[in-house]
Amino acid sequence: MGIIFTLIALVGLLAALGYTGFLWQFDKVAQKRAGGEVVRQRIKKRMPLAFGSTAAAALGLIITAASGTGGDILGIILAGGAGVWSATQIGQANKQL
């Protein structure tokens, strides 16, 4: 069961990294466009949350990989929750930005 828990935590981490990368790319495009300052301000408000979700997912993966069943469950909750939240935020950011 440990490998399944680790894979779930890894998917959560990848989703969180995807959200962070999405915002980073959006910021680079907004830098080059005229009038992109408003978008950049919105991205800067979202970026700390993106980094926080990535850190939570990474911590969840570490906990899952380094401990027993209780740690696996905690790691899945942490990494999976961060991944689901990040996936939801990608859709919201795409609509708002």
C-alpha positions in Angstrom: 0.0 0.0 0.0 2.9 2.4 0.6 3.6 2.7 -3.1 0.0 3.7 -3.9 0.1 6.3 -1.1 3.4 7.7 -2.5 2.0 7.9 -6.0 -1.1 9.8 -4.8 1.1 12.2 -2.9 3.4 12.6 -6.0 0.4 13.5 -8.2 -0.6 16.1 -5.6 2.8 17.5 -5.7 2.8 17.6 -9.5 -0.6 19.5 -9.5 0.8 22.0 -7.0 3.9 22.5 -9.1 1.7 22.9 -12.2 -0.2 25.7 -10.5 3.0 27.5 -9.5 4.4 27.1 -13.0 1.2 28.3 -14.6 1.3 31.5 -12.5 5.0 32.0 -13.3 4.4 31.7 -17.0 1.4 34.0 -16.8 3.6 36.5 -15.1 6.2 36.3 -17.8 3.6 37.0 -20.5 2.1 39.9 -18.5 5.6 41.5 -18.2 5.9 41.7 -22.0 2.4 43.0 -22.7 1.3 46.6 -22.5 -1.1 47.1 -19.6 -0.1 43.8 -18.0 0.6 45.5 -14.7 -2.9 44.8 -13.4 -2.5 41.1 -14.2 0.9 41.0 -12.5 -0.5 42.5 -9.3 -3.2 39.8 -9.2 -0.6 37.1 -9.9 1.6 38.5 -7.1 -1.3 38.1 -4.7 -1.8 34.4 -5.7 1.9 33.5 -5.8 2.4 33.0 -2.0 -0.5 30.6 -1.9 0.9 28.7 -4.8 4.2 28.4 -3.0 2.5 27.4 0.2 0.5 24.6 -1.6 3.7 23.3 -3.3 5.5 23.3 0.1 2.5 21.5 1.7 2.4 18.9 -1.1 6.2 18.3 -0.8 5.9 17.9 2.9 3.1 15.4 2.4 5.2 13.4 0.0 8.1 13.4 2.4 5.8 12.2 5.3 4.3 9.6 3.1 7.7 8.3 1.9 9.3 8.3 5.4 6.7 6.8 7.7 4.2 4.1 8.4 0.4 3.9 7.8 -0.5 6.9 10.0 2.1 9.0 8.2 0.9 7.7 4.8 -2.7 8.9 5.6 -1.5 12.3 6.9 0.8 12.7 3.8 -2.1 11.9 1.4 -4.4 14.4 3.1 -1.7 17.0 2.9 -0.4 16.4 -0.6 -3.7 15.4 -2.1 -5.5 18.3 -0.5 -2.8 20.7 -1.9 -3.1 19.1 -5.3 -6.9 19.3 -5.4 -6.8 22.9 -4.2 -4.1 23.8 -6.8 -6.1 22.2 -9.6 -9.2 24.2 -8.6 -7.1 27.4 -8.5 -5.8 26.9 -12.0 -9.3 27.0 -13.3 -10.2 30.1 -11.3 -7.0 31.9 -12.3 -7.7 31.1 -15.9 -11.1 32.7 -15.7 -10.0 35.8 -13.6 -6.7 36.6 -15.3 
